[in-house]
């Protein structure tokens, strides 16, 4: 290398590896504390849940603040009035017997002000045809298929609950229980009670993104392989068995445009070529102060739902990095190894010709609860 190039190269290297200070932009915190209303009026036996919260400053270090102690009512064009009661955390719920012949709106009284949504019709939602997935190097991309023979739905939204089974790397047939009369001289006994099983667990999640689709540009009201969530390659959710309970909502064009704008504001911003954030205005207004901004859109629908189970796909590469450790079968060794639960006995073993003991492993490799699992099998889970 020529000597003249050495100094500039050294400067570049120093700059690349130099310390960086976190940048806190100066952002005005005026015009915050807007009321946010999330939810859909549900027709039928399922409960309606409306979440009320307040926006907070972007540099305040906190998320949305729940709006508690509000009075929330649902009013029908037939002059019916039904109350939603707060169940905690700004969530207001109730079962509404909505009639497709009527239109409905929400009235909210809180903080000395009154808020009112526009009247909306009750949309009927077609059934979900199927749920499937496509596997690639990125993972498993779930999708939904549906159609409306009457060509009257057009605009759709989906959300879901998900459940997945996990299993430990090692199945433990032993438990450290020195107080038990069934324990051996080292304080270890066989697992004999069903509640001691820690090999199988189930975990739960909910959709956190906005999933919408439409058939407005098609001659028929058909949604084909509309993408839902992507499960990354090697994710534990598909390590054994996965289930998704998908809910489908038909909505009007105005509601779709609101969710589409919210999706762009929350998911598509992040680089200099991305769209600029837009002001979210829905169909809820502050009648005490018409200039006040309210965020949210109230729609009414009779949703449909479908649950499917997906077995671990061929070649799914979920791995736990686990290893076993030999523990000598004497009270001092087992107490030191097993008392705090960091190590769990897996099976009886011997080392060499005469040294008896146990194979053990770390709790995260033996006890599925340490990975956030619940050992109670869901009622809907296949045996």
C-alpha positions as a Python dict, from the first residue, in 0.01 Angstrom:
ca = {
    (1, 'X'): (0, 0, 0),
    (2, 'X'): (127, 344, -86),
    (3, 'X'): (215, 561, 210),
    (4, 'X'): (-13, 843, 92),
    (5, 'X'): (-320, 624, 140),
    (6, 'X'): (-236, 515, 493),
    (7, 'X'): (-342, 828, 685),
    (8, 'X'): (-688, 863, 523),
    (9, 'X'): (-753, 492, 582),
    (10, 'X'): (-653, 526, 947),
    (11, 'X'): (-892, 820, 990),
    (12, 'X'): (-1181, 618, 843),
    (13, 'X'): (-1110, 324, 1077),
    (14, 'X'): (-1098, 552, 1383),
    (15, 'X'): (-1427, 716, 1289),
    (16, 'X'): (-1599, 382, 1233),
    (17, 'X'): (-1501, 247, 1576),
    (18, 'X'): (-1526, 567, 1778),
    (19, 'X'): (-1789, 603, 2050),
    (20, 'X'): (-2134, 724, 1955),
    (21, 'X'): (-2362, 929, 2177),
    (22, 'X'): (-2736, 866, 2179),
    (23, 'X'): (-2922, 1149, 2008),
    (24, 'X'): (-3236, 1283, 2170),
    (25, 'X'): (-3417, 1511, 1925),
    (26, 'X'): (-3588, 1820, 2058),
    (27, 'X'): (-3955, 1753, 1989),
    (28, 'X'): (-4237, 1976, 2103),
    (29, 'X'): (-4476, 1791, 2328),
    (30, 'X'): (-4772, 2020, 2267),
    (31, 'X'): (-5108, 1888, 2145),
    (32, 'X'): (-5076, 1550, 2318),
    (33, 'X'): (-5328, 1377, 2544),
    (34, 'X'): (-5559, 1293, 2255),
    (35, 'X'): (-5831, 1037, 2319),
    (36, 'X'): (-5772, 708, 2133),
    (37, 'X'): (-6063, 467, 2078),
    (38, 'X'): (-5984, 114, 1954),
    (39, 'X'): (-6231, -161, 1882),
    (40, 'X'): (-6529, -278, 1679),
    (41, 'X'): (-6894, -318, 1776),
    (42, 'X'): (-6956, -692, 1759),
    (43, 'X'): (-7294, -835, 1668),
    (44, 'X'): (-7394, -1165, 1824),
    (45, 'X'): (-7297, -1346, 2144),
    (46, 'X'): (-6931, -1241, 2144),
    (47, 'X'): (-6834, -949, 2367),
    (48, 'X'): (-6753, -606, 2229),
    (49, 'X'): (-6428, -464, 2367),
    (50, 'X'): (-6343, -97, 2326),
    (51, 'X'): (-6001, 18, 2447),
    (52, 'X'): (-5976, 383, 2553),
    (53, 'X'): (-5642, 551, 2607),
    (54, 'X'): (-5462, 885, 2579),
    (55, 'X'): (-5161, 968, 2368),
    (56, 'X'): (-4844, 1068, 2553),
    (57, 'X'): (-4538, 1273, 2445),
    (58, 'X'): (-4309, 1084, 2208),
    (59, 'X'): (-4011, 1157, 2433),
    (60, 'X'): (-4199, 1083, 2754),
    (61, 'X'): (-4073, 727, 2780),
    (62, 'X'): (-4422, 580, 2829),
    (63, 'X'): (-4680, 424, 2601),
    (64, 'X'): (-5045, 519, 2571),
    (65, 'X'): (-5212, 590, 2905),
    (66, 'X'): (-5537, 395, 2972),
    (67, 'X'): (-5849, 611, 3001),
    (68, 'X'): (-6033, 495, 3312),
    (69, 'X'): (-6363, 596, 3472),
    (70, 'X'): (-6529, 687, 3142),
    (71, 'X'): (-6897, 629, 3068),
    (72, 'X'): (-6938, 441, 2741),
    (73, 'X'): (-7274, 369, 2577),
    (74, 'X'): (-7379, 224, 2242),
    (75, 'X'): (-7682, 394, 2088),
    (76, 'X'): (-7901, 250, 1813),
    (77, 'X'): (-8102, 433, 1549),
    (78, 'X'): (-8403, 263, 1714),
    (79, 'X'): (-8327, 471, 2029),
    (80, 'X'): (-8183, 171, 2214),
    (81, 'X'): (-7901, 238, 2462),
    (82, 'X'): (-7660, -19, 2603),
    (83, 'X'): (-7377, 36, 2848),
    (84, 'X'): (-7023, -97, 2827),
    (85, 'X'): (-6855, -155, 3162),
    (86, 'X'): (-6485, -111, 3234),
    (87, 'X'): (-6303, -438, 3299),
    (88, 'X'): (-5971, -271, 3380),
    (89, 'X'): (-5688, -100, 3197),
    (90, 'X'): (-5915, 124, 2993),
    (91, 'X'): (-6104, -170, 2841),
    (92, 'X'): (-6483, -136, 2820),
    (93, 'X'): (-6687, -440, 2728),
    (94, 'X'): (-7036, -582, 2693),
    (95, 'X'): (-7244, -815, 2479),
    (96, 'X'): (-7449, -623, 2222),
    (97, 'X'): (-7754, -763, 2046),
    (98, 'X'): (-7711, -556, 1731),
    (99, 'X'): (-7978, -567, 1462),
    (100, 'X'): (-7876, -543, 1095),
    (101, 'X'): (-8185, -329, 1046),
    (102, 'X'): (-8043, -50, 1266),
    (103, 'X'): (-7738, 174, 1270),
    (104, 'X'): (-7523, 230, 1579),
    (105, 'X'): (-7287, 482, 1734),
    (106, 'X'): (-7077, 516, 2050),
    (107, 'X'): (-7106, 793, 2306),
    (108, 'X'): (-6819, 852, 2553),
    (109, 'X'): (-6821, 1085, 2850),
    (110, 'X'): (-6486, 1137, 3019),
    (111, 'X'): (-6272, 1418, 3157),
    (112, 'X'): (-6566, 1656, 3155),
    (113, 'X'): (-6609, 1618, 2779),
    (114, 'X'): (-6839, 1423, 2551),
    (115, 'X'): (-6740, 1228, 2240),
    (116, 'X'): (-6968, 1080, 1976),
    (117, 'X'): (-6907, 858, 1676),
    (118, 'X'): (-7101, 862, 1351),
    (119, 'X'): (-7381, 611, 1299),
    (120, 'X'): (-7257, 300, 1118),
    (121, 'X'): (-7439, 4, 965),
    (122, 'X'): (-7381, -354, 1080),
    (123, 'X'): (-7177, -540, 819),
    (124, 'X'): (-7221, -914, 762),
    (125, 'X'): (-6893, -1103, 726),
    (126, 'X'): (-6856, -1410, 502),
    (127, 'X'): (-6700, -1729, 631),
    (128, 'X'): (-6324, -1787, 610),
    (129, 'X'): (-6259, -2040, 335),
    (130, 'X'): (-5913, -2160, 444),
    (131, 'X'): (-5589, -2069, 617),
    (132, 'X'): (-5256, -2194, 487),
    (133, 'X'): (-4888, -2110, 465),
    (134, 'X'): (-4599, -2094, 223),
    (135, 'X'): (-4254, -2197, 342),
    (136, 'X'): (-3938, -2023, 223),
    (137, 'X'): (-3590, -1938, 352),
    (138, 'X'): (-3749, -1655, 551),
    (139, 'X'): (-3990, -1883, 732),
    (140, 'X'): (-4359, -1972, 708),
    (141, 'X'): (-4585, -1704, 561),
    (142, 'X'): (-4943, -1759, 676),
    (143, 'X'): (-5228, -1650, 451),
    (144, 'X'): (-5609, -1650, 436),
    (145, 'X'): (-5859, -1722, 160),
    (146, 'X'): (-6219, -1599, 161),
    (147, 'X'): (-6493, -1485, -75),
    (148, 'X'): (-6836, -1324, -63),
    (149, 'X'): (-7084, -1460, -321),
    (150, 'X'): (-7298, -1148, -277),
    (151, 'X'): (-7000, -921, -366),
    (152, 'X'): (-7095, -690, -79),
    (153, 'X'): (-6801, -721, 165),
    (154, 'X'): (-6503, -600, -46),
    (155, 'X'): (-6306, -458, 251),
    (156, 'X'): (-6168, -690, 521),
    (157, 'X'): (-5965, -685, 840),
    (158, 'X'): (-5821, -976, 1039),
    (159, 'X'): (-5678, -1033, 1385),
    (160, 'X'): (-5593, -1354, 1566),
    (161, 'X'): (-5495, -1544, 1877),
    (162, 'X'): (-5216, -1798, 1847),
    (163, 'X'): (-5116, -2100, 2056),
    (164, 'X'): (-4814, -2322, 2017),
    (165, 'X'): (-4679, -2629, 2186),
    (166, 'X'): (-4318, -2643, 2302),
    (167, 'X'): (-4113, -2930, 2439),
    (168, 'X'): (-3799, -2939, 2649),
    (169, 'X'): (-3471, -3063, 2508),
    (170, 'X'): (-3464, -3340, 2772),
    (171, 'X'): (-3746, -3532, 2935),
    (172, 'X'): (-3689, -3548, 3310),
    (173, 'X'): (-3817, -3855, 3491),
    (174, 'X'): (-3663, -3744, 3823),
    (175, 'X'): (-3723, -3466, 4072),
    (176, 'X'): (-3512, -3342, 4363),
    (177, 'X'): (-3734, -3382, 4670),
    (178, 'X'): (-3524, -3469, 4979),
    (179, 'X'): (-3825, -3438, 5211),
    (180, 'X'): (-4016, -3712, 5032),
    (181, 'X'): (-4015, -4064, 5181),
    (182, 'X'): (-3984, -4193, 4825),
    (183, 'X'): (-3654, -4012, 4768),
    (184, 'X'): (-3329, -4204, 4759),
    (185, 'X'): (-3031, -4130, 4983),
    (186, 'X'): (-2933, -3838, 4760),
    (187, 'X'): (-3281, -3676, 4781),
    (188, 'X'): (-3396, -3770, 4430),
    (189, 'X'): (-3717, -3957, 4341),
    (190, 'X'): (-3919, -4046, 4034),
    (191, 'X'): (-4178, -3800, 3901),
    (192, 'X'): (-4511, -3967, 3987),
    (193, 'X'): (-4771, -3688, 3977),
    (194, 'X'): (-4920, -3543, 3653),
    (195, 'X'): (-4862, -3187, 3774),
    (196, 'X'): (-4489, -3262, 3791),
    (197, 'X'): (-4469, -3305, 3413),
    (198, 'X'): (-4249, -3026, 3274),
    (199, 'X'): (-4168, -3159, 2927),
    (200, 'X'): (-4482, -3033, 2743),
    (201, 'X'): (-4594, -2669, 2756),
    (202, 'X'): (-4815, -2427, 2566),
    (203, 'X'): (-4758, -2060, 2493),
    (204, 'X'): (-4994, -1789, 2372),
    (205, 'X'): (-4981, -1474, 2165),
    (206, 'X'): (-5202, -1218, 1990),
    (207, 'X'): (-5172, -1030, 1665),
    (208, 'X'): (-4992, -698, 1705),
    (209, 'X'): (-4993, -575, 1345),
    (210, 'X'): (-5272, -451, 1119),
    (211, 'X'): (-5390, -705, 861),
    (212, 'X'): (-5626, -572, 595),
    (213, 'X'): (-5717, -660, 238),
    (214, 'X'): (-5970, -571, -29),
    (215, 'X'): (-6113, -694, -358),
    (216, 'X'): (-6211, -349, -488),
    (217, 'X'): (-6021, -391, -817),
    (218, 'X'): (-6152, -741, -887),
    (219, 'X'): (-6468, -842, -1070),
    (220, 'X'): (-6554, -1085, -788),
    (221, 'X'): (-6531, -1038, -411),
    (222, 'X'): (-6248, -1287, -364),
    (223, 'X'): (-5949, -1267, -130),
    (224, 'X'): (-5677, -1516, -230),
    (225, 'X'): (-5369, -1592, -21),
    (226, 'X'): (-5386, -1260, 167),
    (227, 'X'): (-5068, -1251, 382),
    (228, 'X'): (-5104, -1270, 758),
    (229, 'X'): (-4812, -1313, 998),
    (230, 'X'): (-4469, -1441, 896),
    (231, 'X'): (-4323, -1695, 1138),
    (232, 'X'): (-3943, -1658, 1098),
    (233, 'X'): (-3739, -1964, 1006),
    (234, 'X'): (-3639, -2160, 1318),
    (235, 'X'): (-3896, -1987, 1541),
    (236, 'X'): (-4014, -2205, 1831),
    (237, 'X'): (-4380, -2151, 1735),
    (238, 'X'): (-4349, -2418, 1467),
    (239, 'X'): (-4113, -2646, 1658),
    (240, 'X'): (-4396, -2890, 1748),
    (241, 'X'): (-4750, -2775, 1667),
    (242, 'X'): (-4904, -2431, 1609),
    (243, 'X'): (-5263, -2311, 1610),
    (244, 'X'): (-5415, -1985, 1493),
    (245, 'X'): (-5768, -1867, 1573),
    (246, 'X'): (-5833, -1613, 1299),
    (247, 'X'): (-6115, -1358, 1317),
    (248, 'X'): (-6243, -1189, 1000),
    (249, 'X'): (-6426, -856, 989),
    (250, 'X'): (-6604, -703, 691),
    (251, 'X'): (-6598, -324, 698),
    (252, 'X'): (-6692, -24, 486),
    (253, 'X'): (-6453, 170, 266),
    (254, 'X'): (-6405, 454, 516),
    (255, 'X'): (-6302, 211, 789),
    (256, 'X'): (-6061, 39, 551),
    (257, 'X'): (-5900, 372, 458),
    (258, 'X'): (-5855, 454, 828),
    (259, 'X'): (-5682, 122, 902),
    (260, 'X'): (-5477, 150, 585),
    (261, 'X'): (-5351, 492, 693),
    (262, 'X'): (-5279, 367, 1045),
    (263, 'X'): (-5088, 70, 899),
    (264, 'X'): (-4874, 302, 687),
    (265, 'X'): (-4808, 531, 983),
    (266, 'X'): (-4701, 247, 1212),
    (267, 'X'): (-4527, 3, 976),
    (268, 'X'): (-4406, 180, 662),
    (269, 'X'): (-4209, 466, 814),
    (270, 'X'): (-3843, 411, 887),
    (271, 'X'): (-3631, 531, 598),
    (272, 'X'): (-3592, 851, 401),
    (273, 'X'): (-3790, 708, 110),
    (274, 'X'): (-4084, 595, 323),
    (275, 'X'): (-4416, 781, 338),
    (276, 'X'): (-4454, 1077, 567),
    (277, 'X'): (-4679, 1027, 870),
    (278, 'X'): (-5037, 1141, 816),
    (279, 'X'): (-5288, 1271, 1066),
    (280, 'X'): (-5529, 999, 1175),
    (281, 'X'): (-5888, 1119, 1169),
    (282, 'X'): (-6168, 871, 1215),
    (283, 'X'): (-6542, 895, 1268),
    (284, 'X'): (-6531, 994, 1637),
    (285, 'X'): (-6569, 1359, 1734),
    (286, 'X'): (-6553, 1567, 2050),
    (287, 'X'): (-6889, 1743, 2060),
    (288, 'X'): (-6776, 1950, 2359),
    (289, 'X'): (-6483, 2090, 2157),
    (290, 'X'): (-6517, 2024, 1781),
    (291, 'X'): (-6154, 2131, 1723),
    (292, 'X'): (-6015, 1857, 1948),
    (293, 'X'): (-5850, 1564, 1769),
    (294, 'X'): (-5986, 1217, 1844),
    (295, 'X'): (-5813, 905, 1708),
    (296, 'X'): (-6018, 600, 1621),
    (297, 'X'): (-6283, 453, 1397),
    (298, 'X'): (-6598, 277, 1511),
    (299, 'X'): (-6744, 11, 1285),
    (300, 'X'): (-7000, -263, 1348),
    (301, 'X'): (-6988, -616, 1215),
    (302, 'X'): (-7080, -978, 1271),
    (303, 'X'): (-6732, -1136, 1246),
    (304, 'X'): (-6652, -1493, 1151),
    (305, 'X'): (-6364, -1703, 1278),
    (306, 'X'): (-6172, -2020, 1201),
    (307, 'X'): (-5909, -2223, 1389),
    (308, 'X'): (-5647, -2437, 1218),
    (309, 'X'): (-5354, -2645, 1345),
    (310, 'X'): (-5018, -2661, 1170),
    (311, 'X'): (-4762, -2932, 1245),
    (312, 'X'): (-4392, -2852, 1238),
    (313, 'X'): (-4293, -2831, 868),
    (314, 'X'): (-4029, -3061, 727),
    (315, 'X'): (-3681, -2926, 788),
    (316, 'X'): (-3787, -2668, 1049),
    (317, 'X'): (-3460, -2586, 1223),
    (318, 'X'): (-3554, -2488, 1579),
    (319, 'X'): (-3266, -2575, 1812),
    (320, 'X'): (-3185, -2548, 2181),
    (321, 'X'): (-2819, -2547, 2276),
    (322, 'X'): (-2822, -2790, 2568),
    (323, 'X'): (-2583, -3031, 2730),
    (324, 'X'): (-2594, -3276, 3019),
    (325, 'X'): (-2385, -3281, 3335),
    (326, 'X'): (-2305, -3577, 3562),
    (327, 'X'): (-2394, -3533, 3932),
    (328, 'X'): (-2264, -3785, 4187),
    (329, 'X'): (-2538, -3958, 4389),
    (330, 'X'): (-2464, -3821, 4733),
    (331, 'X'): (-2658, -3571, 4941),
    (332, 'X'): (-2397, -3295, 4929),
    (333, 'X'): (-2354, -3307, 4552),
    (334, 'X'): (-2727, -3316, 4473),
    (335, 'X'): (-2803, -3037, 4722),
    (336, 'X'): (-2542, -2812, 4563),
    (337, 'X'): (-2660, -2895, 4210),
    (338, 'X'): (-3039, -2918, 4245),
    (339, 'X'): (-3149, -2713, 4545),
    (340, 'X'): (-3182, -2380, 4362),
    (341, 'X'): (-3329, -2536, 4048),
    (342, 'X'): (-3059, -2418, 3808),
    (343, 'X'): (-2985, -2784, 3732),
    (344, 'X'): (-3258, -3050, 3714),
    (345, 'X'): (-3198, -3427, 3728),
    (346, 'X'): (-3295, -3599, 3403),
    (347, 'X'): (-3217, -3966, 3448),
    (348, 'X'): (-3012, -4215, 3650),
    (349, 'X'): (-2661, -4273, 3520),
    (350, 'X'): (-2323, -4414, 3606),
    (351, 'X'): (-1973, -4282, 3546),
    (352, 'X'): (-1704, -4539, 3496),
    (353, 'X'): (-1763, -4882, 3639),
    (354, 'X'): (-1894, -4802, 3985),
    (355, 'X'): (-1976, -4431, 4033),
    (356, 'X'): (-2354, -4387, 4043),
    (357, 'X'): (-2524, -4056, 3981),
    (358, 'X'): (-2759, -3863, 3757),
    (359, 'X'): (-2752, -3691, 3423),
    (360, 'X'): (-2880, -3337, 3465),
    (361, 'X'): (-2920, -3027, 3255),
    (362, 'X'): (-3003, -2659, 3298),
    (363, 'X'): (-3363, -2573, 3385),
    (364, 'X'): (-3423, -2398, 3051),
    (365, 'X'): (-3343, -2728, 2877),
    (366, 'X'): (-3560, -2942, 3106),
    (367, 'X'): (-3844, -2729, 3245),
    (368, 'X'): (-4053, -2576, 2965),
    (369, 'X'): (-4207, -2331, 3212),
    (370, 'X'): (-3876, -2144, 3226),
    (371, 'X'): (-3933, -2057, 2858),
    (372, 'X'): (-4265, -1890, 2940),
    (373, 'X'): (-4477, -2201, 2888),
    (374, 'X'): (-4784, -2326, 3071),
    (375, 'X'): (-4817, -2699, 3140),
    (376, 'X'): (-5199, -2687, 3128),
    (377, 'X'): (-5313, -2833, 2795),
    (378, 'X'): (-5573, -2608, 2624),
    (379, 'X'): (-5918, -2764, 2598),
    (380, 'X'): (-5912, -2729, 2218),
    (381, 'X'): (-5571, -2891, 2178),
    (382, 'X'): (-5573, -3236, 2013),
    (383, 'X'): (-5453, -3527, 2225),
}
